[in-house]
Amino acid sequence: MSIRVFLMVWALLLPWSAKGMELRFVTGEFLSFDFSSRDTSSGATPPVARGPFVETVQAVCAHIHYDCPIGLVPWRRSLAMLEQGQTDAVFAVIPAYEQAVDLRFSPVLIDSSLDIYVHSSNPLRGWRPENGERRDFYILGPSGTANVVRQRLQDIPSAHIHLEFDNLRLMRKLDAGRFDDGMVIMNPTIARRLIEEHKLGNVREAGLFKKVGYAIAFSRERVSPEKFEAFERGLQVLIADGTVAAIFQRYQLKLAPSALKWAARKRSAAPQESCRSAGGSEEYGGDIHRGAPADCPVMAFEPVMGP
């Protein structure tokens, strides 16, 4: 092959090579863990995503040498973009096993909960998922919260679920008594901020609905197993060396203990042999990364799904 032909082929392949080193993320203004900032020098400057998940993604991508742009869009749009194959990943989401056909999830990075909120005139103290008189539940949707609530209430005919498109709208309606004896289910950090910032004096917390965790969701349609495992392995390294915990501490948040155990387990499983003998074999769990050192090249192998 002549040098001229070689250069032409190389030039054609270069964009594909660059594209292969990119993961595109989007997030919404998720008040509990992620925030947005605006350049005060110019009101016309669009808001920029920031927060512990943002910094974690940026740190992992720098470690694995990937270009990872992060877009800030309305929360409902971010989920729609993921479902419609318009972005590679979204954070922060509640992992759901029924979504595993379409999505892959990082380890849970934050442990949290979904709590019950009622009007101050409602004497309710706690609630158990059982049949009885009609109960109305009001939730942001579509959302991970809505998925969790639906799953928990699916066998209770007396439970009726209503979706709203905005968390503030939910709380304002509850404060105004629009939901009668209905319950709002919401992340407590989001709820407390909304109650305090908007002086919603008629809203009170009435107990735990369910404990949950938050992670990063990746599109199976757009993100190859190789890319997902590269990101996961980079995340493991930065959790194991304390980088991710330090990021979360700056936001007065604690990294989920399960994430620390996950990183330690993966590290302790790393074989002492070379990368050549580790990739994707039965000996190391039949997974593309299971047991492989963090700096080994990724092998093409579909992870095994499990309950």
C-alpha positions in Angstrom: 0.0 0.0 0.0 1.4 3.4 -0.9 1.9 6.1 1.7 -0.7 8.2 0.1 -3.4 5.5 0.3 -2.4 4.7 3.8 -2.8 8.3 4.9 -6.2 8.5 3.2 -7.4 5.3 5.0 -6.0 6.6 8.3 -7.8 10.0 7.9 -11.1 8.2 7.3 -10.7 6.0 10.3 -9.5 8.7 12.7 -13.0 10.1 13.4 -14.3 6.6 14.3 -11.4 6.1 16.6 -12.1 9.4 18.4 -15.7 8.7 18.7 -14.9 5.3 20.3 -13.3 7.2 23.3 -16.4 9.2 24.2 -19.3 8.7 26.6 -22.1 11.3 26.6 -23.9 12.0 29.9 -27.0 14.0 30.8 -28.5 14.9 34.2 -31.3 17.1 35.5 -31.4 19.6 38.3 -31.6 16.8 40.9 -31.8 18.8 44.1 -30.6 16.1 46.4 -27.2 15.2 44.9 -26.6 17.3 41.8 -26.8 21.0 41.2 -26.4 23.6 38.6 -24.4 26.9 38.6 -24.7 29.9 36.5 -21.8 32.3 35.6 -22.6 35.4 37.6 -20.7 37.6 35.2 -23.4 37.0 32.5 -27.0 36.1 33.1 -27.1 34.8 29.5 -24.6 32.0 30.3 -26.5 28.7 30.4 -26.3 26.8 33.7 -23.6 24.2 34.2 -24.0 20.8 35.8 -22.0 20.3 39.1 -22.2 18.1 42.1 -20.7 14.8 43.4 -22.0 12.7 40.5 -20.7 15.2 38.0 -17.2 15.3 39.6 -17.2 11.5 39.9 -18.0 11.0 36.2 -15.3 13.6 35.3 -12.7 11.9 37.5 -13.4 8.4 36.1 -13.4 9.7 32.5 -10.0 11.4 33.1 -8.7 8.2 34.5 -9.7 6.1 31.5 -8.9 8.8 29.0 -12.5 9.2 27.7 -14.1 12.4 26.6 -17.3 12.7 28.6 -19.5 15.8 27.9 -22.2 16.3 30.5 -25.5 18.0 29.5 -27.9 19.6 31.9 -31.5 19.3 30.8 -34.9 19.1 32.6 -35.1 15.8 34.5 -38.0 14.3 32.5 -36.1 15.0 29.3 -33.0 13.4 30.6 -34.8 10.1 31.1 -36.5 10.4 27.8 -33.2 10.9 26.1 -31.8 7.8 27.7 -34.9 5.7 26.7 -34.9 7.0 23.1 -31.2 6.4 22.6 -30.2 10.1 22.4 -27.5 9.9 25.2 -25.2 7.3 26.6 -25.9 7.7 30.3 -27.9 9.5 32.9 -27.4 10.2 36.6 -28.6 9.9 39.3 -31.2 7.2 39.0 -32.7 4.4 41.2 -31.6 1.1 39.7 -34.5 -1.1 38.7 -34.1 -4.8 37.8 -36.9 -4.7 35.3 -35.0 -2.0 33.3 -31.9 -4.3 33.0 -33.0 -5.3 29.5 -32.3 -1.8 28.3 -30.0 -0.4 30.8 -26.8 -1.2 32.7 -26.2 0.3 36.1 -23.1 1.4 38.0 -22.9 0.3 41.7 -25.1 2.4 44.0 -23.1 5.4 45.1 -25.5 7.0 47.5 -27.9 5.3 50.0 -31.1 7.3 50.5 -34.8 6.8 50.9 -38.2 7.7 49.6 -40.4 9.3 52.4 -44.1 10.0 52.8 -45.3 13.6 53.0 -48.8 14.7 53.9 -50.8 17.8 54.7 -50.4 19.0 58.3 -54.1 18.3 58.9 -53.6 14.6 58.0 -52.9 12.5 61.2 -51.1 9.8 59.3 -48.0 8.4 61.0 -46.3 5.8 58.8 -47.9 3.5 56.3 -47.8 -0.2 55.4 -48.5 -1.6 51.9 -51.8 -3.4 52.6 -55.3 -3.5 51.3 -58.0 -1.4 52.9 -59.5 2.0 52.3 -58.5 3.9 49.1 -55.1 5.5 49.3 -53.8 8.1 46.8 -50.1 8.5 46.1 -48.7 11.5 44.2 -45.2 11.1 42.6 -42.9 12.8 40.1 -43.1 10.9 36.9 -41.8 9.4 34.8 -39.0 8.8 37.3 -37.2 6.1 39.2 -39.3 7.1 42.2 -42.5 6.3 40.2 -41.0 2.9 39.2 -40.3 2.0 42.8 -43.8 3.1 44.0 -45.5 1.2 41.2 -43.5 -2.0 42.0 -44.3 -1.8 45.7 -48.0 -1.1 45.2 -48.7 -3.3 42.2 -50.7 -5.9 44.2 -52.7 -3.4 46.3 -56.0 -2.5 44.5 -56.8 0.2 47.0 -53.6 2.1 46.1 -54.0 4.7 43.3 -50.9 6.4 41.8 -51.0 9.9 40.3 -48.0 11.4 38.4 -46.9 15.1 38.3 -44.3 16.6 36.1 -42.6 18.7 38.7 -41.5 18.2 42.4 -42.3 21.8 43.4 -45.7 21.6 41.9 -46.3 18.4 43.9 -45.4 20.1 47.2 -47.3 23.3 46.5 -50.5 21.3 45.8 -50.0 19.3 48.9 -49.4 22.5 50.9 -52.6 24.0 49.5 -54.6 20.9 50.5 -55.3 19.9 47.0 -54.6 16.2 47.7 -57.0 15.8 50.7 -55.6 12.7 52.6 -53.3 11.7 49.7 -49.6 11.1 50.2 -46.6 12.5 48.3 -43.6 10.2 47.9 -40.3 12.0 47.5 -36.6 11.9 48.3 -36.3 13.6 51.7 -33.4 15.9 50.7 -35.4 17.3 47.8 -38.5 17.6 50.0 -36.8 19.4 52.8 -35.2 21.9 50.4 -38.5 22.6 48.7 -40.3 23.0 52.1 -37.6 25.4 53.4 -37.0 27.5 50.3 -40.7 27.9 49.4 -42.0 28.1 53.0 -44.5 25.3 52.7 -45.7 25.3 56.3 -48.6 22.9 55.7 -46.4 20.0 54.6 -45.0 17.5 57.0 -43.0 14.2 56.9 -45.1 11.1 57.9 -42.6 8.2 57.7 -40.5 6.0 55.5 -41.9 4.6 52.3 -38.8 2.6 51.1 -35.0 2.7 51.3 -33.3 3.2 47.9 -30.0 3.9 46.3 -28.8 6.1 43.4 -26.5 5.1 40.6 -25.5 5.9 37.0 -27.6 4.3 34.2 -26.1 3.4 30.8 -27.9 2.7 27.6 -27.3 -0.8 26.3 -28.3 0.4 22.8 -25.6 3.0 22.7 -22.9 1.9 25.1 -20.9 -1.3 24.2 -19.9 -3.8 26.9 -16.3 -2.6 26.4 -17.1 1.0 27.1 -19.3 0.2 30.1 -16.7 -2.1 31.6 -14.0 0.5 31.0 -16.0 3.0 33.0 -16.9 0.5 35.7 -13.2 -0.5 36.1 -12.1 3.1 36.3 -14.8 3.8 38.9 -13.6 0.8 40.9 -10.0 2.2 41.0 -11.1 5.6 42.2 -13.4 4.2 44.8 -10.6 1.9 46.1 -8.1 4.7 46.3 -10.5 7.1 48.2 -11.0 9.6 45.4 -14.8 9.2 45.1 -15.3 9.2 48.8 -13.4 12.5 49.0 -15.6 14.0 46.3 -18.8 13.0 48.2 -17.4 14.4 51.5 -17.0 17.8 49.9 -20.8 17.9 49.5 -21.4 16.6 53.0 -22.5 13.2 51.6 -21.2 9.7 52.3 -20.4 7.2 49.7 -22.6 4.1 50.0 -20.9 1.3 52.0 -21.9 -1.2 49.3 -19.8 0.7 46.8 -16.8 0.4 49.0 -17.4 -3.3 49.4 -17.9 -3.7 45.7 -14.6 -1.9 44.9 -12.7 -3.9 47.6 -14.1 -7.2 46.3 -13.2 -6.5 42.7 -9.7 -5.4 43.7 -9.1 -8.5 46.0 -10.3 -10.7 43.1 -7.6 -9.4 40.8 -5.3 -12.2 39.8 -1.5 -12.0 40.2 -1.1 -13.2 36.6 -0.8 -11.1 33.5 -3.7 -9.6 31.7 -3.2 -12.2 29.0 -4.6 -14.9 31.2 -7.3 -13.0 33.0 -9.8 -11.8 30.4 -13.2 -13.3 30.1 -12.4 -16.8 31.2 -14.5 -19.3 33.2 -11.9 -19.1 35.9 -12.6 -15.4 36.5 -16.4 -15.6 36.5 -17.0 -15.6 32.7 -17.4 -11.8 32.8 -15.4 -9.3 30.7 -13.8 -7.7 33.7 -14.5 -10.0 36.7 -11.2 -10.6 38.4 -9.1 -8.7 35.8 -6.7 -6.0 37.1 -8.0 -2.5 36.6 -5.4 -1.5 34.1 -6.0 -4.5 31.8 -7.5 -3.9 28.4 -11.3 -4.6 28.2 -12.4 -7.9 26.6 -15.6 -8.1 24.6 -18.0 -10.2 26.6 -21.6 -9.6 27.6 -22.0 -9.5 31.4 -24.3 -12.2 32.9 -27.6 -10.9 34.1 -28.7 -12.0 37.6 -31.5 -11.2 40.1 
